[in-house]
Amino acid sequence: MLSQQVFDFLEDLKENNHRDWFQAHQDRYADYKKAYKNTVEAFIAEMSKGDESLKNLEFKDCSFRINRDIRFSKDKSPYKTNLGIWMSAGSKNTNLGGYYIHIEKGASFIAGGIHYPDSNDLKKMRREIAGFYEDLENIVEDKNFKKIYGTLDRDENNSLKTSPKDYDKDHPAIEFLKLKSFTASAKMDDKELTDKNFVENTSKKLLVLKPLVEFINRALTTE
């Protein structure tokens, strides 16, 4: 589980998101980094029990720097105020699907899949869906998937209004083919984060997404 100190640090940083405050609280940041590392390593150990492709991951593969990239952002706040964990066989700098944990007071969630693949990978995804849409249908119709995640994430931003180029509007998988991002997500209550079984319980939910992650990675790695 995560300690209250982690959330206190992130909340205080949210209220004091500037370099002077951050530099004056390096002792708290050091404690935060230690808790972050311990949490990531606990997730790697637990998740790899159900997905062996994750067993060789290290903290550096799954964690994110606290510094924000503000070069192209109107928000010039220098520091992130959430804790993120990304676990993928291809690490966070590749285009493979994986599992994500977002920890932020009042806005925590878990997710899996691939978030807005580039145009080449999007073509691969649609090719796989067109040919093997029954596999994807079986994944999202699984009772545990539906109970935890409902269905694939879909909104006006990640789905085309019409059929994509080269695909008939009457294709049986047209609603999948319209997607531009392939993820499933579920919110987490704050109380879950400090539960003594947080890592174990969250890992069980994330591993329900393993078939989706495998479907995505099959699409991205098959020529």
Secondary structure, DSSP 8 states (H G I E B T S, - for coil): ---HHHHHHHHHHHHT-SHHHHHHTHHHHHHHHHHHHHHHHHHHHHHTTT-GGGTT--HHHH---SB---TT-S----B--SEEEEE-TT-TTSS--EEEEEE-TT--EEEEEESS--HHHHHHHHHHHHHHHHHHHHHHHSHHHHHHH-SS---TTTB-SS--TTS-TT-TTHHHHTBS-EEEEEE--HHHHTSTTHHHHHHHHHHTTHHHHHHHHHHHH--
